[in-house]
Amino acid sequence: MPDDALLSNDTVEALFRAPELARGLPNACYHDREYFAREADKIFTRQWVCVAVASEVPEPGDVKPVSVAGKPLVVLRDRTGVVRVFHNVCSHRGVKLVDAPCKGVPALRCPYHSWAYALDGQLKATPHVGGVGQNRAAGFSRDDKGLKPVRAVVWWDMVFVNISGDAPDFSSLAAPLSERWKRWDMRHLRYGGSEDSSLSLPVNTNWKLAVENYCESYHLPWVHPGLNSYSRLEDHYHIFGENFSGQGSTKYDPRLPNAWSLPKFPDLTEEEEALAEYVVFFPNVLLGIQADHFYVMILDVEDSQKTVERLHIYYLQEAWEQPDLPAIRALTRDRWREVFVEDIDMVERLQQGRVSPAFDGGCFSPVMDTPTLHFQRLIAKAAGQAPENF
């Protein structure tokens, strides 16, 4: 095993046994700082990671600071309308440039010495760099001192970055899920960006536990009794892909009061309208598709035991013509909040259990836990340690 390997050979071997014999990732993978540092390199630096939705920077000059495993980045929309991502650090002395979202700015200006960068990253102003009143200096070039760009793509409004710059082409990773959900035409969706379409939930847990909980429906009857009243455990099925894992239901029922309704994706069959699917797109974005809305939950990984869940809910474009839409959006958000808060109690308990010497990886139901096992195997795959046939 190489010195910088993410997982031990024994861990990998146990993960890829038959499900009834497999063992999960050991406790250290959920709280150990040394492991977390390796994970930040192997996964969050070298893979495609979701950091924002493009609708958070809707207009030129809109800027949002984000971070990936502690690395500060900034997402912005330039003057031509293109979404760009840069390292959020001044080329002069390394000051973090942006520490809060802002709207319509003409440039990014360093708060330390007032160096200014255009929205395309070029260094445009260097006050007094050659002495008082001298904004240029002999032998000093601005050309090579612009903001350092980060490889980025936008897919279904989600902004993905690859910090190392050498991950596989994103389109090849996204293609299987795009194909699976092609009947739900994402071009019809709109995100309003308001509080009634978003949530931010801090969770005292490792990001992987949030994902593992999301992947499976096994806990539904005991953790989500309200949801289970109409979308029962027996109504669910498993979903697996090269870069995603999760579960679906054949009994989606929005149950809106006051004779309210939301427009649905066009051209769905009756069977498709009853479907709801929930997957993690590896590594850190949780997606939910229903007949009348779609959501994106980005996991901001703060450290080995702290995660922030950021939810963005999308509706069909024609829904914005309904006078009662704000009330429906607020109700939908609150219903999802209830579900996710129910989950938070469990995933925080899972985190607490990961320090017990009586547990170190656990086992899997060969029927109910396979989406969770598949996600853990994707960890090994991302680290370059999965068997060739996976």
DRENRO-812069 format. One line per field, with one value per residue (C-alpha): residue in three letters; chain; x, y, z. Coordinates in Angstrom, 2 decimals, always signed. Example, Ala and Ser with C-alpha at 12.3 -4.5 7.8 and 13.67 -1.06 7.14 Angstrom:
! DRENRO-812069
residuo = [ala | ser];
cadena = [A | A];
xx = [+12.30 | +13.67];
yy = [-4.50 | -1.06];
zz = [+7.80 | +7.14];
END
This chain:
! DRENRO-812069
residuo = [met | pro | asp | asp | ala | leu | leu | ser | asn | asp | thr | val | glu | ala | leu | phe | arg | ala | pro | glu | leu | ala | arg | gly | leu | pro | asn | ala | cys | tyr | his | asp | arg | glu | tyr | phe | ala | arg | glu | ala | asp | lys | ile | phe | thr | arg | gln | trp | val | cys | val | ala | val | ala | ser | glu | val | pro | glu | pro | gly | asp | val | lys | pro | val | ser | val | ala | gly | lys | pro | leu | val | val | leu | arg | asp | arg | thr | gly | val | val | arg | val | phe | his | asn | val | cys | ser | his | arg | gly | val | lys | leu | val | asp | ala | pro | cys | lys | gly | val | pro | ala | leu | arg | cys | pro | tyr | his | ser | trp | ala | tyr | ala | leu | asp | gly | gln | leu | lys | ala | thr | pro | his | val | gly | gly | val | gly | gln | asn | arg | ala | ala | gly | phe | ser | arg | asp | asp | lys | gly | leu | lys | pro | val | arg | ala | val | val | trp | trp | asp | met | val | phe | val | asn | ile | ser | gly | asp | ala | pro | asp | phe | ser | ser | leu | ala | ala | pro | leu | ser | glu | arg | trp | lys | arg | trp | asp | met | arg | his | leu | arg | tyr | gly | gly | ser | glu | asp | ser | ser | leu | ser | leu | pro | val | asn | thr | asn | trp | lys | leu | ala | val | glu | asn | tyr | cys | glu | ser | tyr | his | leu | pro | trp | val | his | pro | gly | leu | asn | ser | tyr | ser | arg | leu | glu | asp | his | tyr | his | ile | phe | gly | glu | asn | phe | ser | gly | gln | gly | ser | thr | lys | tyr | asp | pro | arg | leu | pro | asn | ala | trp | ser | leu | pro | lys | phe | pro | asp | leu | thr | glu | glu | glu | glu | ala | leu | ala | glu | tyr | val | val | phe | phe | pro | asn | val | leu | leu | gly | ile | gln | ala | asp | his | phe | tyr | val | met | ile | leu | asp | val | glu | asp | ser | gln | lys | thr | val | glu | arg | leu | his | ile | tyr | tyr | leu | gln | glu | ala | trp | glu | gln | pro | asp | leu | pro | ala | ile | arg | ala | leu | thr | arg | asp | arg | trp | arg | glu | val | phe | val | glu | asp | ile | asp | met | val | glu | arg | leu | gln | gln | gly | arg | val | ser | pro | ala | phe | asp | gly | gly | cys | phe | ser | pro | val | met | asp | thr | pro | thr | leu | his | phe | gln | arg | leu | ile | ala | lys | ala | ala | gly | gln | ala | pro | glu | asn | phe];
cadena = [A | A | A | A | A | A | A | A | A | A | A | A | A | A | A | A | A | A | A | A | A | A | A | A | A | A | A | A | A | A | A | A | A | A | A | A | A | A | A | A | A | A | A | A | A | A | A | A | A | A | A | A | A | A | A | A | A | A | A | A | A | A | A | A | A | A | A | A | A | A | A | A | A | A | A | A | A | A | A | A | A | A | A | A | A | A | A | A | A | A | A | A | A | A | A | A | A | A | A | A | A | A | A | A | A | A | A | A | A | A | A | A | A | A | A | A | A | A | A | A | A | A | A | A | A | A | A | A | A | A | A | A | A | A | A | A | A | A | A | A | A | A | A | A | A | A | A | A | A | A | A | A | A | A | A | A | A | A | A | A | A | A | A | A | A | A | A | A | A | A | A | A | A | A | A | A | A | A | A | A | A | A | A | A | A | A | A | A | A | A | A | A | A | A | A | A | A | A | A | A | A | A | A | A | A | A | A | A | A | A | A | A | A | A | A | A | A | A | A | A | A | A | A | A | A | A | A | A | A | A | A | A | A | A | A | A | A | A | A | A | A | A | A | A | A | A | A | A | A | A | A | A | A | A | A | A | A | A | A | A | A | A | A | A | A | A | A | A | A | A | A | A | A | A | A | A | A | A | A | A | A | A | A | A | A | A | A | A | A | A | A | A | A | A | A | A | A | A | A | A | A | A | A | A | A | A | A | A | A | A | A | A | A | A | A | A | A | A | A | A | A | A | A | A | A | A | A | A | A | A | A | A | A | A | A | A | A | A | A | A | A | A | A | A | A | A | A | A | A | A | A | A | A | A | A | A | A | A | A | A | A | A | A | A | A | A | A | A | A | A | A | A | A | A | A | A | A | A | A | A | A | A | A | A | A | A | A | A | A | A];
xx = [+0.00 | +1.48 | +2.27 | -0.36 | -3.10 | -6.48 | -7.56 | -5.67 | -5.60 | -7.63 | -10.32 | -10.60 | -10.76 | -13.55 | -15.53 | -15.60 | -16.73 | -20.25 | -22.66 | -23.58 | -19.87 | -18.66 | -17.47 | -17.81 | -15.23 | -13.45 | -14.09 | -10.98 | -12.48 | -15.10 | -13.10 | -9.34 | -7.63 | -4.83 | -7.34 | -9.36 | -6.27 | -5.69 | -9.37 | -9.23 | -6.45 | -7.69 | -11.35 | -12.02 | -8.96 | -8.79 | -12.49 | -15.30 | -16.95 | -20.15 | -19.65 | -22.69 | -25.59 | -25.16 | -28.43 | -26.69 | -24.73 | -27.50 | -26.12 | -22.71 | -20.67 | -22.41 | -19.88 | -20.08 | -17.19 | -17.11 | -14.62 | -13.63 | -12.19 | -10.79 | -9.52 | -11.07 | -12.60 | -14.83 | -17.67 | -18.67 | -20.44 | -18.26 | -19.30 | -20.19 | -22.44 | -20.02 | -19.75 | -16.11 | -14.34 | -11.02 | -8.88 | -10.10 | -6.70 | -4.77 | -1.63 | +0.25 | +0.35 | -2.20 | -5.12 | -8.55 | -10.29 | -14.01 | -15.62 | -19.32 | -21.61 | -21.92 | -23.92 | -22.96 | -19.34 | -17.12 | -13.99 | -12.58 | -10.52 | -8.13 | -8.91 | -5.22 | -3.41 | -6.30 | -5.01 | -7.96 | -8.86 | -11.27 | -14.05 | -12.00 | -9.23 | -6.77 | -4.88 | -5.95 | -4.83 | -1.75 | -1.84 | +1.57 | +3.36 | +6.28 | +6.15 | +3.67 | +1.62 | +3.35 | +0.92 | +3.43 | +7.04 | +9.99 | +10.31 | +7.01 | +4.38 | +0.71 | +0.26 | +1.30 | -0.26 | -3.96 | -6.30 | -5.61 | -8.54 | -10.14 | -11.44 | -15.24 | -18.40 | -22.11 | -24.54 | -28.25 | -27.36 | -24.85 | -21.29 | -18.65 | -14.93 | -11.85 | -9.03 | -6.25 | -7.33 | -6.79 | -10.04 | -11.78 | -14.01 | -17.11 | -19.58 | -18.60 | -19.32 | -22.66 | -23.89 | -25.33 | -27.51 | -28.47 | -29.62 | -31.51 | -33.39 | -33.80 | -37.60 | -37.43 | -36.35 | -34.27 | -34.50 | -38.02 | -36.75 | -36.16 | -34.65 | -35.92 | -33.07 | -35.34 | -35.59 | -38.70 | -36.64 | -33.54 | -32.23 | -28.90 | -28.54 | -25.33 | -24.76 | -22.23 | -21.28 | -18.83 | -20.03 | -20.00 | -22.57 | -24.92 | -24.52 | -24.88 | -28.10 | -29.46 | -28.67 | -30.92 | -34.61 | -34.15 | -34.59 | -37.80 | -40.45 | -38.69 | -37.08 | -39.65 | -43.11 | -44.87 | -43.12 | -43.60 | -47.37 | -47.68 | -44.27 | -43.64 | -40.49 | -41.92 | -42.53 | -38.79 | -36.09 | -32.31 | -30.37 | -26.74 | -24.49 | -20.85 | -20.87 | -24.08 | -26.01 | -29.40 | -33.01 | -36.36 | -40.06 | -42.99 | -45.49 | -44.65 | -47.59 | -47.22 | -50.46 | -50.77 | -53.60 | -56.13 | -56.54 | -53.04 | -51.03 | -47.75 | -47.13 | -45.40 | -42.65 | -44.29 | -44.89 | -44.44 | -46.46 | -48.75 | -46.18 | -43.38 | -45.42 | -45.58 | -41.80 | -39.37 | -35.64 | -32.94 | -29.27 | -25.87 | -23.87 | -20.41 | -19.00 | -20.95 | -24.25 | -27.59 | -30.25 | -34.00 | -36.28 | -40.08 | -42.81 | -43.28 | -39.92 | -36.23 | -33.75 | -30.01 | -28.42 | -24.74 | -22.67 | -20.11 | -17.41 | -15.98 | -13.87 | -13.94 | -16.93 | -18.80 | -20.92 | -23.32 | -26.24 | -27.33 | -30.65 | -31.89 | -35.37 | -36.35 | -39.83 | -41.20 | -40.97 | -44.75 | -45.15 | -43.92 | -47.17 | -49.20 | -50.20 | -50.04 | -46.55 | -44.74 | -46.96 | -46.47 | -42.70 | -42.60 | -44.70 | -42.50 | -39.35 | -40.79 | -41.76 | -38.25 | -36.84 | -38.86 | -37.47 | -33.87 | -34.04 | -35.28 | -32.19 | -29.86 | -30.58 | -29.60 | -26.46 | -25.18 | -25.75 | -23.90 | -20.97 | -20.99 | -20.93 | -17.85 | -15.54 | -16.75 | -14.21 | -17.19 | -17.83 | -15.44 | -17.16 | -20.19 | -21.99 | -24.60 | -28.00 | -27.48 | -30.95 | -31.48 | -28.00 | -26.54 | -26.77 | -24.68 | -22.16 | -22.01 | -21.21 | -18.40 | -17.00 | -17.08 | -14.73 | -12.26 | -12.74 | -12.04 | -8.85 | -7.74 | -8.05 | -11.12 | -10.83 | -10.53 | -13.98 | -15.79];
yy = [+0.00 | +3.41 | +5.77 | +8.24 | +5.64 | +6.70 | +3.25 | +0.21 | -2.94 | -4.74 | -2.04 | -2.25 | -6.04 | -5.96 | -3.36 | -5.47 | -8.73 | -9.95 | -7.56 | -10.06 | -10.43 | -6.89 | -4.52 | -0.75 | +1.99 | +2.00 | +4.63 | +6.65 | +7.54 | +9.60 | +11.54 | +11.18 | +14.41 | +12.64 | +10.62 | +13.77 | +15.50 | +12.58 | +12.58 | +16.31 | +15.58 | +12.35 | +13.33 | +17.04 | +18.25 | +15.66 | +14.96 | +17.16 | +18.75 | +20.81 | +24.22 | +26.35 | +26.79 | +29.27 | +30.95 | +32.22 | +34.57 | +35.48 | +38.77 | +40.01 | +41.14 | +38.79 | +37.03 | +34.20 | +32.91 | +29.13 | +26.63 | +23.08 | +21.15 | +24.37 | +25.85 | +29.30 | +29.79 | +32.42 | +31.85 | +34.82 | +35.80 | +37.90 | +40.80 | +38.43 | +36.30 | +33.38 | +31.70 | +31.50 | +30.15 | +31.42 | +30.77 | +33.35 | +34.77 | +37.88 | +37.23 | +39.88 | +38.71 | +35.91 | +37.71 | +36.14 | +38.52 | +37.94 | +36.93 | +37.52 | +37.35 | +40.62 | +41.87 | +43.77 | +44.53 | +45.83 | +44.16 | +42.20 | +44.51 | +43.26 | +44.80 | +44.79 | +46.88 | +47.57 | +45.53 | +45.03 | +42.19 | +42.28 | +39.70 | +37.68 | +37.42 | +39.89 | +42.13 | +45.68 | +47.97 | +48.00 | +51.28 | +52.68 | +49.48 | +51.60 | +54.09 | +56.73 | +57.78 | +55.26 | +52.50 | +50.66 | +49.70 | +48.97 | +45.24 | +44.53 | +42.96 | +42.53 | +39.99 | +36.94 | +38.02 | +37.63 | +35.42 | +31.71 | +30.08 | +26.84 | +24.34 | +24.60 | +23.46 | +24.20 | +21.27 | +21.56 | +24.93 | +23.27 | +24.63 | +21.89 | +22.48 | +20.33 | +21.99 | +19.72 | +20.33 | +16.74 | +14.92 | +13.08 | +15.12 | +16.07 | +15.30 | +11.63 | +11.49 | +13.26 | +11.33 | +8.26 | +10.30 | +12.70 | +9.68 | +8.21 | +11.47 | +12.57 | +12.40 | +15.18 | +18.07 | +20.30 | +23.20 | +23.85 | +24.55 | +27.82 | +28.61 | +31.80 | +32.22 | +33.38 | +32.08 | +30.07 | +28.01 | +27.41 | +26.09 | +25.94 | +23.28 | +22.87 | +19.26 | +17.87 | +14.88 | +13.68 | +14.39 | +10.69 | +9.86 | +12.49 | +10.82 | +7.26 | +8.14 | +9.81 | +6.82 | +4.35 | +4.07 | +1.37 | +3.90 | +5.37 | +3.73 | +4.74 | +8.09 | +9.52 | +8.30 | +11.12 | +10.39 | +6.67 | +7.14 | +7.44 | +6.47 | +3.25 | +1.22 | -1.39 | +1.32 | +2.01 | +0.65 | +1.03 | +3.10 | +2.53 | +4.23 | +4.79 | +8.08 | +7.98 | +5.91 | +6.23 | +5.14 | +5.89 | +5.67 | +4.65 | +6.57 | +10.26 | +12.26 | +16.04 | +16.31 | +20.09 | +21.71 | +24.34 | +22.67 | +23.91 | +22.24 | +22.74 | +22.32 | +19.08 | +18.22 | +17.89 | +14.60 | +12.33 | +9.14 | +8.47 | +6.01 | +8.56 | +11.21 | +8.86 | +8.39 | +10.23 | +9.52 | +10.57 | +10.07 | +11.33 | +12.51 | +11.69 | +13.02 | +15.82 | +16.77 | +15.16 | +15.37 | +14.82 | +14.68 | +14.66 | +15.32 | +18.92 | +20.04 | +19.27 | +20.00 | +20.23 | +19.79 | +20.71 | +19.36 | +21.94 | +19.95 | +22.11 | +19.48 | +15.79 | +16.19 | +19.27 | +19.60 | +22.26 | +21.09 | +23.79 | +23.10 | +24.77 | +23.92 | +24.37 | +24.56 | +24.53 | +27.90 | +28.30 | +27.93 | +31.51 | +32.71 | +31.33 | +33.91 | +31.30 | +30.06 | +31.81 | +29.98 | +26.66 | +27.17 | +27.92 | +24.84 | +22.61 | +23.98 | +23.40 | +19.83 | +19.08 | +20.82 | +18.46 | +15.42 | +16.63 | +17.64 | +14.13 | +12.84 | +15.21 | +13.59 | +10.21 | +11.26 | +13.12 | +9.96 | +8.02 | +10.40 | +9.94 | +6.18 | +6.34 | +6.72 | +3.54 | +0.67 | -1.69 | -0.59 | -0.25 | -0.29 | -2.41 | -4.72 | -4.37 | -5.82 | -7.56 | -6.34 | -2.94 | -1.39 | -1.88 | +1.83 | +2.73 | +0.02 | +1.24 | +4.78 | +3.52 | +1.62 | +4.87 | +6.29 | +3.52 | +4.09 | +7.83 | +6.99 | +4.67 | +1.60 | -0.19 | -3.47 | -3.06 | -4.55 | -2.00];
zz = [+0.00 | -0.95 | +1.93 | +0.71 | +0.11 | +1.43 | +2.60 | +3.83 | +1.73 | +4.41 | +4.30 | +0.52 | +0.59 | +3.19 | +1.21 | -1.94 | -0.40 | -1.09 | +0.69 | +3.39 | +4.25 | +3.63 | +6.33 | +6.19 | +6.40 | +9.77 | +12.43 | +11.61 | +8.23 | +10.05 | +12.63 | +12.18 | +11.09 | +9.24 | +7.25 | +6.55 | +5.13 | +2.74 | +1.80 | +1.07 | -1.40 | -2.98 | -3.26 | -2.81 | -4.69 | -7.47 | -8.15 | -9.46 | -6.41 | -6.29 | -4.67 | -5.59 | -7.96 | -10.78 | -9.82 | -6.69 | -8.98 | -11.46 | -12.81 | -14.01 | -11.03 | -8.59 | -6.39 | -3.84 | -1.70 | -1.16 | +0.16 | -0.69 | +2.25 | +3.66 | +0.40 | -0.28 | -3.72 | -5.26 | -7.75 | -9.91 | -13.09 | -15.38 | -17.62 | -20.47 | -18.26 | -17.90 | -14.50 | -13.40 | -10.33 | -8.97 | -5.94 | -3.45 | -2.61 | -3.61 | -5.64 | -3.62 | +0.01 | +0.03 | +1.67 | +1.23 | -1.15 | -0.65 | +2.64 | +1.88 | -1.17 | -3.08 | -6.05 | -9.16 | -8.31 | -11.14 | -9.77 | -6.82 | -4.64 | -1.98 | +1.44 | +2.40 | -0.25 | -2.65 | -5.56 | -7.91 | -10.25 | -13.17 | -13.27 | -15.76 | -13.16 | -14.67 | -12.26 | -13.15 | -10.32 | -8.06 | -6.07 | -5.07 | -6.14 | -7.42 | -4.55 | -3.43 | -6.42 | -8.70 | -9.67 | -11.83 | -11.20 | -13.47 | -14.08 | -12.36 | -14.62 | -13.80 | -16.57 | -14.54 | -11.25 | -11.95 | -9.98 | -10.39 | -12.21 | -11.11 | -13.65 | -13.49 | -15.27 | -14.84 | -15.08 | -14.26 | -12.68 | -10.33 | -10.33 | -10.12 | -9.67 | -10.08 | -8.15 | -9.39 | -12.99 | -14.11 | -13.32 | -16.19 | -18.47 | -16.50 | -19.28 | -19.21 | -15.47 | -15.78 | -18.82 | -17.03 | -14.66 | -17.46 | -19.45 | -16.50 | -15.89 | -19.50 | -19.22 | -16.62 | -18.81 | -16.52 | -18.96 | -17.64 | -14.11 | -12.32 | -8.94 | -7.35 | -4.88 | -2.08 | +1.47 | +0.63 | -1.83 | +0.26 | +3.57 | +5.36 | +8.05 | +10.10 | +11.13 | +13.59 | +11.51 | +8.91 | +5.39 | +4.47 | +7.14 | +5.69 | +2.30 | +3.59 | +5.37 | +2.23 | +0.03 | +1.79 | +2.66 | +5.32 | +8.15 | +6.75 | +9.03 | +12.25 | +11.43 | +8.99 | +10.08 | +8.24 | +4.96 | +5.51 | +5.82 | +2.04 | +0.64 | +2.51 | +2.78 | +0.41 | -2.23 | -2.57 | -4.85 | -5.12 | -7.66 | -8.66 | -11.19 | -12.02 | -10.12 | -8.10 | -5.58 | -3.96 | -3.81 | -5.35 | -4.56 | -6.74 | -4.57 | -4.76 | -3.39 | -2.88 | -0.83 | -1.10 | +0.91 | -0.23 | -3.63 | -4.46 | -7.18 | -8.96 | -12.69 | -13.56 | -15.99 | -19.41 | -21.19 | -18.18 | -18.09 | -15.12 | -13.80 | -14.13 | -12.31 | -9.32 | -9.21 | -6.96 | -7.00 | -4.54 | -5.28 | -4.24 | -7.24 | -5.95 | -3.83 | -2.17 | -3.81 | -2.97 | -5.66 | -5.53 | -8.58 | -8.39 | -10.94 | -9.79 | -8.37 | -8.17 | -5.42 | -4.97 | -1.55 | -1.48 | +1.40 | +2.51 | +4.27 | +7.07 | +8.82 | +9.66 | +11.97 | +10.70 | +7.57 | +6.33 | +4.18 | +1.68 | -0.04 | -3.25 | -4.57 | -8.24 | -9.77 | -13.30 | -15.03 | -15.37 | -11.60 | -11.26 | -12.82 | -9.89 | -7.26 | -4.50 | -5.42 | -2.52 | -0.03 | -1.85 | -1.95 | +1.77 | +2.53 | +0.36 | +1.99 | +5.47 | +4.62 | +3.44 | +6.50 | +8.70 | +6.88 | +6.96 | +10.63 | +11.43 | +9.62 | +11.45 | +14.81 | +13.39 | +11.54 | +14.60 | +16.64 | +13.96 | +14.38 | +18.15 | +17.68 | +15.47 | +18.49 | +20.17 | +20.36 | +20.09 | +16.50 | +13.60 | +10.24 | +10.88 | +8.49 | +5.75 | +5.07 | +1.71 | +0.69 | +2.33 | +2.63 | -0.84 | -1.85 | +1.22 | +0.40 | -3.19 | -2.01 | +0.22 | -2.73 | -4.73 | -2.08 | -2.86 | -6.59 | -6.25 | -4.38 | -7.19 | -4.96 | -6.32 | -8.24 | -12.00 | -12.61 | -10.40];
END
